[in-house]
Amino acid sequence: MKQTFGPHIRKLRKDEGISLRKFAELLGISPTYLSRLENEKVDPPSQDLVLRMATQLGEDPYELLAMARKIHPELPEIIQSEPREMSLLLRAAKNLSVKELQELRKKAERMKVGTKT
C-alpha cells in the first residue's frame, strides 16, 4: 500500500536525521502541528508548506504536492492561459505511460525552442 502524506514526511525527515523539533523550526511551524500532521491528525498542509518541506528534504515538489492532494501553484495559471487546449491536452495524456509522458514532455520542450522532431 502506498504511504500517505504525513507518514511519508516523517520517514523522509527521519531518513535525513532531522528531529521533529528542528524540522518544525526550519519550516516555521510548531512541533505540535508537525506531529499532528505526521500522525494524520490534521489534513495535509497548504501548497506553500508542502513546497518548503520538499526544499528542506531535497524531494521532488510535484511528488509531495500530489501526495498532499495539491497542485503546484503555477499550474492553474498555465491551464488558464489556454484553457481549452490545455484541458484537451491533459485529457489526451491521461492514460499514457510514464515513458510516453516523458517523450511528450521532451517533444514539447523541443517545440518551445523551435526544434522539430
N, C-alpha and C positions, 0 to 999 in steps of 0.2 A: 504494500500500500504506500502511496506517495505521502511524504511527510507534509504536514500543514505548516503555515507560515510561522507561528510562534515557536514551536519545537525546532523548526529548521533554523531560525535565527539563533536560538540557544545553542544548537550544535555548532553552527559556524563560529559563534562567539567563543565557545569553549575550545574549539579546534585552533583558534588563534591565540588561546591563552589569555583572554581578556576577562577580567572579573565582571560580574553583573554591575557592580557599583561604578567601575571605571568606564564600562561601555555606556551606561546611562549618562555619566558625566560628559563623555565625548559627544553624545547626541544632544545634550541639553535637556534631558528629561529626568524624571525621578526614578530611582531604583525600584520603587514600588510599582510604578506604571510598567516598567520594563519587565518585571517579574510577572505581573498580571498578563502582559502581552505574550510572553514566552509560554505561559501556562494556559493560554487560550481562555482567560477570564474576561478579556475585552476583545473587540473586533480588531482586525488589522488596522494599522495607523494610516495617516494621510500619505499621499504620494511623496510629499516633501520629506517626511521622516523615513520612509522606505528608501528613498534615494540617498539620504545621509547614511543610513545603515549600510547600503551597498558600497558606498565610498569607503566607509570605515573598515568594512570587512573584505574589500577588494573583490566584490562579487559583481556579476552582471546585473545592472539595474533593471533591465527588461524582465529577467527571470524572477527577481524578487518582487517586482511590481505585479507580475502575473500571479505569483503565489498569494499575494495580498488582495487579489481580485481588483487591481487598479491598472490604469494605463499610464504611459509616460505623458507628462503634461504637454509635450509638443504635438502629440498625435491628433487631438481634436482640431487644432489649427491647420494641420496638414490635410485632414479629411475635409474640413470646411472650405479650403481653398478651391477644391474641385469636388464638391460633394457627390455628384452623380458618378463621375468616373472613378473616384477613389472607392466608393461603395461597391461599384461593379467589379473593380479590380480585387478588392478584398473577398468578395463573394466567389469570384472565379478561382482565387487561390486557396480557398477554404480547405479543400481536401488534398492538396498537394503534399508530397513527402518533404521532409526537411531538405533533402538533396535538391529536389525540384524548386523549393522556395529559395535556396541558395543560388541556384542557377538563374532564377527570375530576378533576384536582387542584383546579381552581378551584371546581368543584361541591362537592367535599369540604370545602374551606375555608369556603364559604358555609354548608354544613350544620353545620359546627363552631360557627359563631357564631349559628346559628338562623335564617338567611335561607334561604328556599326559592325555587328557580327551576330 
